[in-house]
Amino acid sequence: MGKLQEFEITFDKNKVVYSPGESITGAVTIKVAQSLPCKAIKVNCHGFCGITNKVNDTAWMMEEQYFNSTVSVADKGTLKQGEHTFPFKFLIPATAPTSFEGNYGKIIYRVRSFIDTPRFAKNYSTEKAFYLLSLLNLNKVADIWGTSSSAVTQQFTYMLVKTGTVVLKAQTDMKGYTPGQIIQVTTNIHNQSGKSTGTMVASLMQRVTYEMKRPTHDVKAVVEVEGGVVKSGKEVEWKEQIIVPPLPQSSLVGCELIKIEYYVKVSLKSPDVMLTLPIHIGNVSLDKTLHPSRNADAASPAVAEETPASAFDTTPTPTPRPAPKPAPRPTPRSRVSSHHSPSAPPAEFRQGVEGGAPVNDSFSSKRQSQLVSPNAFSYAPGLFFPQNQQPTAPGAVSGGVSGSTGASAPYPPESAPGLVATPLILPPDYGTSSYPQEAPPSYDESCNT
């Protein structure tokens, strides 16, 4: 090696992994066999990213620099025979991204040292790389909670003949993992065709994108597991586990030239159907205690329909209504019959108006399905029963008249404004009837029944 016997860079405590914002300290050791004239001894700390479109090529097509600092540890003079040590210290910017090495690009950090010698003399240099790790806390990643799921339906074609479809559904138990954790993959395959499928495959995929004028995508399977087949007409649930190996983190914050993504790919070899489940890989695992509370979702079920105030209002509101048409009187049977049909329904019931609406409509029709009278399913259609019947007010029509067939009065009696309206039954006017009517049976004839 001539005059120079040793030229080496060392870091304090032999540390090789640093964090953004941290200081890197070390020393340059030079050992010469005889005096060596020099113009200067310099130390440089450099961090940059370079990408290319050729595999393992260092002739970068595009570069991105993060920092480049140089200090002079010795001025012009002569290095005497023996060993010399020159300490150095650099501050790493807090915005520097994590180190990375890929097929089409790298993020590199290194410390270099130079010995500038006089003209026509040999220059000496050395370098040592270090690694930068910017921790990715998965708890701070947006939309990280929950599961990653997907579904796809594919037509199954055999010998150019469509034989049915295959429905493929899959999900992971989480969206974020750290190296060493296990990805729980649950897959459901429903083979609705007449032929068995190919084997099932679940793969942990890495896709690295190098952002150039024409982006280069480097996709590879990091881990791959294989399952069985699904016979015709069968539905199978397949559960598999994938251990996450040591991998670069998903996000290279601060780097604009390289993008890293991870996803789980679930596929069938026949028919050609697949789906992807995006996930994140970081350095700080998910903390379940930081999971957003689900009480907000549980505390907001479907709001029940509000019951109108009128449903509980016992004070009637005299809203004008058109007078209902008189209900037709049933055709009486022959008088020679041993039995006579009554000319009116029982006194405890009231005849309904046309259309089937209750006489007492204090309950809104919107809530009617939930507040049906217990007697609503008895007797013939058209007979409805008052829900809030009150004692007969003074001055009301006597009970003998209430047994006659007729129309209910549309207004409550004015003498009792504080009581619920009881329908008044008026006798029919046979003189103004638009069709022939027979006289009602006499009192003696009614009693014979």
Helices and strands as residue ranges (DSSP letters): E 4-11, G 12-14, E 17-18, E 23-32, E 36-38, E 40-51, E 62-74, E 77-79, E 82-91, E 100-101, E 105-116, E 124-129, E 131-132, G 138-140, E 148-158, E 161-172, E 176-177, E 182-192, E 200-210, E 216-226, E 235-243, E 258-268, E 273-281, G 288-290, H 295-298, G 309-312, E 350-351, G 365-370, E 383-384, H 399-402, G 430-432, H 443-447
